[in-house]
Amino acid sequence: MDESSTHHYSHLNGKRTLGLISNSARACFQQCARKYEYEHIKRRVPRHTALPLTFGSVFHAGVEAMHTGQPWQDAVARACYEHGLDDAYERAKVEAMLACYEARYADDVLKFIAVEKRLDAPVVNPATGKKSRTWVFVGRCDGVVE
């Protein structure tokens, strides 16, 4: 769970700050309020993550490394360790997909100026047009290019 997905009021230097809410937290609440409470307020996480989610996290780490000029192989090794992906076949699939991704976009002229860039925006009440005094929407952009 990303650490900025949702936070309620907090106090910083004696000042009350707005809570942050992400699109995934909003969708979770719409699906099930109890699930939202456990995941985003109480911060309880499952003991095991489904293989497709782990696979996606490892692949994403490799792509992020490529776009920041780092060797994706090192990022994959780190991500496999961090996410507990110890299945050699699954790791080989990730590596094959990243090798193909790298070959496909080798001649790409896009220059990434930011990867996993955090974006904040006000939550606006559609009925009044006023900004929320409780929440700020927060999200992440996979990449920003020139």
C-alpha positions in Angstrom: 0.0 0.0 0.0 1.5 3.3 -0.9 2.1 5.5 2.1 0.4 8.6 0.7 -2.9 6.8 -0.2 -4.9 8.4 2.6 -4.2 10.2 5.8 -6.7 12.0 8.0 -6.0 15.3 9.7 -2.5 15.7 10.9 -0.7 18.4 12.8 2.5 19.9 11.5 4.2 22.6 13.5 1.0 23.1 15.5 -1.1 23.7 12.3 -3.8 21.3 11.2 -3.2 20.0 7.7 -5.6 18.4 5.2 -6.0 14.7 4.8 -4.8 13.1 1.5 -7.0 10.7 -0.5 -6.0 8.8 -3.6 -8.1 7.4 -6.4 -7.4 3.8 -5.1 -8.5 4.8 -1.6 -11.7 6.3 -3.1 -12.4 3.2 -5.1 -11.7 1.0 -2.1 -14.3 3.0 -0.1 -16.9 2.7 -2.8 -16.3 -1.0 -3.0 -16.5 -1.6 0.8 -16.3 0.8 3.7 -15.0 -1.9 6.0 -12.2 -2.8 3.5 -11.3 0.9 3.3 -11.1 1.1 7.1 -8.8 -1.9 7.4 -6.5 -0.9 4.5 -6.4 2.8 4.6 -7.1 3.8 8.2 -5.9 0.9 10.3 -3.2 0.1 7.8 -3.7 -3.7 8.0 -2.3 -5.5 5.0 -2.7 -9.1 3.9 -0.1 -11.6 4.9 0.4 -12.7 1.3 0.1 -10.7 -1.9 -1.4 -12.3 -4.9 1.2 -13.4 -7.5 -0.1 -11.1 -10.3 0.3 -8.1 -8.0 3.8 -9.1 -7.0 4.7 -9.8 -10.6 3.3 -6.3 -11.6 5.3 -4.6 -8.8 8.5 -6.2 -9.9 7.9 -5.4 -13.6 7.0 -1.8 -12.7 10.3 -1.5 -10.7 12.2 -2.6 -13.8 10.5 -0.1 -16.1 11.0 2.7 -13.6 14.7 1.9 -13.4 15.0 2.0 -17.2 13.4 5.4 -17.4 15.7 6.8 -14.7 18.8 5.5 -16.4 19.5 2.6 -14.0 20.1 -1.0 -14.9 16.7 -2.7 -14.8 18.4 -6.0 -13.8 19.5 -4.6 -10.4 16.0 -3.1 -9.8 14.4 -6.5 -10.6 16.7 -8.3 -8.2 15.9 -5.8 -5.5 12.2 -5.9 -6.1 12.1 -9.7 -6.2 13.7 -9.7 -2.8 11.5 -6.9 -1.4 8.3 -8.5 -2.7 9.2 -12.1 -2.0 9.2 -13.2 -5.6 11.3 -16.3 -5.3 9.8 -18.4 -8.2 12.5 -18.6 -10.9 10.0 -19.1 -13.7 8.1 -15.9 -12.7 11.3 -14.0 -12.4 12.4 -15.2 -15.8 9.1 -14.0 -17.3 9.6 -10.6 -15.8 13.1 -10.4 -17.2 12.0 -11.6 -20.7 9.2 -9.0 -20.7 11.6 -6.2 -19.7 14.2 -7.3 -22.3 11.5 -7.0 -24.9 10.3 -3.7 -23.6 13.8 -2.4 -23.6 14.3 -3.6 -27.2 11.0 -2.2 -28.4 11.7 1.3 -27.0 15.4 1.4 -27.5 15.1 4.1 -30.2 12.5 6.1 -28.4 13.3 9.8 -28.3 11.2 10.6 -25.2 13.2 12.1 -22.4 11.8 11.3 -19.0 12.1 14.3 -16.6 10.2 12.6 -13.8 9.1 9.1 -12.8 6.5 8.3 -10.2 5.8 12.0 -9.8 3.3 12.8 -7.0 0.4 15.0 -8.0 -1.9 16.9 -5.6 -5.2 18.5 -6.4 -8.0 20.0 -4.4 -11.2 18.1 -3.9 -14.0 20.3 -5.1 -17.6 20.0 -4.1 -19.5 19.9 -7.5 -22.6 21.5 -5.9 -20.9 24.5 -4.4 -17.6 24.7 -6.4 -15.8 25.1 -3.1 -12.6 23.3 -2.2 -12.8 20.6 0.6 -11.5 21.8 3.9 -10.9 18.1 4.9 -9.2 16.4 1.9 -6.7 16.9 -0.9 -6.6 14.4 -3.7 -3.2 12.8 -4.2 -2.0 10.6 -7.1 1.1 9.5 -9.0 2.0 9.9 -12.6 4.0 7.0 -14.0 6.2 9.3 -16.1 6.5 12.9 -17.3 8.3 13.4 -20.6 9.6 16.4 -22.6 
